[in-house]
Amino acid sequence: MDAGDDLASLDRATEDFLAVRPRLFGIAYRMLGSRVDAEDIVQDVWLRWQAADRAHVLEPAAFLTTVTTRLAINLAQSARVRRESYVGPWLPEPVDTGVDPQVGAERAEAVELAVLMLLEKLNPVERAAYVLREAFDYPYRLVAHIVETTEANARQLVSRARRHLAAERKERVSPADHQRLLEVFLDAARTGNLTVLEKVLSEDVVSYSDGGGVRGASKIPVVGRTHVSRYLVAFAPRFWPGTELRWTEANGLPAVLVSDTGNAVALLSVDVSVEGIDRIMWVMNPAKLSPYVASLKG
C-alpha cells in the first residue's frame, strides 16, 4: 500500500469514527457518569481504531461501540474503588444537554443525574446492557456480543436493571410540573420558608451535596422531609445572599446555576415524583462545575 492508499484509508477511518463519536461519548458517559472519563475513553478508542487492522472490520460502528463499551466496563470497575474514598456524596458530572439534547443517544434515556446515580448501584456489565438497550436501542443479540454473554442473559441483565430503577424511582411528573416545583422549591429555599419546603418535599427526600472535599458542602446526605427542610432553612442565610442565579439545563432537565461574584458555586437540580421532590442534588465540586460552565459559554 502506497502513501496515497494509506492517506485514503486514514480518511475513511476518520469519517467512520466521527460519524459515531457522539454515540461513543454517550455510551461512555452513561456508563461512568463522568464527562472527563468518557472523553478519555473516546480518545483511547480513536487511537485503537487508528492502529487496528481495519481491512478486516466489516462494521466499523459495531466495532467502535464494542471497544468503547468494554473499555468503559473496565474503567467503571476501577472507578467504584476510587469513589469509595471520595469525600462526601458522589454525584455524576453534569453535562449541558441544551447543546446535545440526547448526548449521542437515539433516546434520551439514562442521562438524568438521578438515574445515573441509581445506575451506579448496578454492576458495570448490567449497566452496560441497560444503556445499550434502553438509550441506544441495540438489539439483544448485539448487546450480548458486546458484553460477552448469551442473548438470554443479556435480557436478564436489562430486566434486572429496569426492576432496580422501578423500585428506586416513583412515578415521574410532567416537565411543566417539574419546572414549577423546582421554581417553588428554589424560592422557598432562598427565603427559608419552612412551611412551603415541607409541602414540596416528599417524605423520604434526600439532599446530596457533592463538594469533593473542596467546598463546605455536607459530607453526608441529609434524609427525610423534616431534616432536609430544617437544614435548608439553617443553610439559607449563609449561602444565598449575594448570589446570582441562572436557569439552565443539565442532563435533560431544568437546573439552576448559582454564582457568587461571577464564580459558579453550585449547580442545583432535583428529581421529582408525584409525591414531591425526592432528590435534591447540589454539584459543588469545582472540578465538575468548571467544565459545565465552560460548555454554557461555548
Secondary structure, 3 states (H helix, E strand, C coil): CCHHHHHHHHHHHHHHHHHHHHHHHHHHHHHHCCHHHHHHHHHHHHHHHHHCCHHHCCCHHHHHHHHHHHHHHHHHHHHHHHHCCCCCCCCCCCCCCCCCCCCCCCCCCCCCHHHHHHHCCCCHHHHHHHHHHHHCCCCHHHHHHHHCCCHHHHHHHHHHHHHHHHHHCCCECCHHHHHHHHHHHHHHHHHCCHHHHHHHEEEEEEEEEECCCCCCCCCCCEECHHHHHHHHHHHHHHHCCCEEEEEEEECCEEEEEEEECCEEEEEEEEEEECCEEEEEEEECCHHHHHHHHHHHHC
